[in-house]
């Protein structure tokens, strides 16, 4: 793989519209590049808006808006060691809860899609052309669902899954949009907006 990022510092948290490392299939093979988190929003979501903050999580792959980016040339792997979902407390406050495969937080990947897009992300910034990414979600397994019942990221833990997502026809790759089995994730931290142990 070609590393187009260089010496990247630890990223204990990545928020929407921030840049993060992503693996994609480039013209010269696999490459690690920085992209902004948030795919282009569907037209209906942009009515009466001057900016497009982007869509971070993609669920409905049958939508015509997303179908154009489901071929291998637009698929990517988003590396992570832990991720968070907010737990809504009784007083309506929200507590970040961090999930990983285990306390050691091994590196693994979300199944993502990406595109180059020209839009206004922030008024002050004006129109920009940038590589944008988002990752797929699916129904939550029991571990994540106890905190965030609506959805969880599509997580690929095995090298053959990474290869399938990056190269296979979509009819084959779409089978990867499923929750991880029970026991594949655990809660590794709570309460902080950054996971000081992971990235």
N, C-alpha and C positions, 0 to 999 in steps of 0.2 A: 504494500500500500504506500502511496505517496503522501507524506505529511506536509500539508500546505499551511499549517498553523505555526509550527515552531515550538518554542518552549512555553507551553501554556501553564499558567498557575492553577492551583486547585480552585474549583468552582463549587463552594459549599451550598449554593442555591442559584437557580436560574429562573428568572421571572419572564412572563410574556413580553415579547418584543425585544428581549435581550439576545445577544449573540451567544451561540453555543456550538461545540464541535459536533459534526455530523459526518458519517461515512456514506459516500455515494459512489456510483460507477461513473468515472470520468472518461474522457476520450483516451487517456493513456492507462486506464485501469482504475482500480480502487483508489480513492483519495479521501483524506481527512481534511475537511474545510470548515470554516466558521459560517453559520447562517443565522438569520433572525428568526425567532420563534413566533410563528403566526402566519398561517397560509392566507391567501386572499379571501375575503369574505364574500358570500353570495350577494348578488345585486339587491335582493330584498332587504338584507341587513344594513345596506348602505343608504337607504332612503333618508333624505334630509340630514345626511352626515357629510362633514367636510373631510373627514379622515377615515382610514380603514385600519383599525388597530390589529386586525388579523384574527384568525380562528386557530386556537392552539391544539384542540383535540377534534379528531374526525371520526364519526361513528357510522353515518349512513352512506355506505359506499355505492348504493344504488342511485344516489343523487347525480343528476347530470353535471352539477357543479364540480363534484369530485372525480367523476369517471375519467376526465381528460388527463388526470395525473396518476392513474393506477398502473400504467405500463412500467416495465423495469427501469426505463430511463429516468423516471421520476420517483422511484422508490429509494429510501435511504434507511440507515440504521442510526438511531440516536443513542449514544452511549450514556450510561448512568450507573451509579453505585447505590443510590437511594432516591426515593421520590416521596412527596408528601401529598396528603389530602387533608382538608380541614374537617374536624369534628365539630358539629354545632352543639354547644352546651345548652343546658336548661335555661340559662340566662341570655341565650341567643349569641353569646360570644363564640368565637371560632378558635379552636386550638389546632395548630399544625401537628399532624401525626406522620412520622417518617417510616416508610416500608423499605425493606431490602430482602435479599435472599437469606441472609443470616447476619449476625453481628459483625462479621468480617467485611461485609459490604462488597462482594465480588463484582467486578465490572460485567455488565450485561447490556442489552439493547432494547429500546422500544422500536416497533415497526413504524416507520415514518414515510411521509411523502414530501416532495420538495418541488419548487419551481422558481424560475427567475421572473420577477414581476415588478412593474413600475406603478407606484401609487404614492399617495400622501399618507404616511404613517402617523406623523405628528405635524401640526400646523407650522411650528417653528422650523422644522427641518425642510419642509416643502416636498416637492416630488422627488422621489429617489427610485433607483432600480437596484433591487437587492435579491439575493437568494434567500427564499423563505422556506420554512419547514413547519410541519405539524406532525403529531403522531396519532395513530389509530387508538380508539378505545373500544371496549366491549363490555358485556355485563360483568359486574363485580363478582369475584369469588367471595367466600365467607369471611376471610381475613380482612380484605379491603372493604367489603360491603358492610361490615359492622361499624365502620367509620364513615364511609361514603357509598351509600347504597346504589346510586345511579349508575356508576361506571367505574372501570379501571383501565389503565393503559394496556395495550397489547404488548406483552413482554416476550422476547425471544431469547431463550437461554442456551440453546445448542447451536454449534457451528453449522449443522445441516439446515436448521431453521434460518440462520442468517443468510446462507447461500440461496435457499429457496426464495426468501423475501426479495433479495437483490436481483435474482436472475430468472425465476420461473414464470411461465405464463400466468396471468392473473387467476384463471380458473383453478390453478393449483395453489398459488400464493394466498388466495382469500381464505383458505381453510385455517390459516394462522391467526385470524381474527377471532380469538377465543380466550376466555379467562385462564390464568394459570391454575393448576389443580391445587386443592387444599394442601397446606403444609409447605408450599413452594415459596411463600413470603412470610415474614414476621415483622412485627413492630420493633424498630430499633431505637427510636427516640420520639419524644413528645415535647411540645411547648415552644420550641424555637423556630424562627422563620428560616434558619439555615441548619443543615446537618453538619456539625463541625467534624464529624468522623468520616463523612462521605463527600460526594460531589455530584 
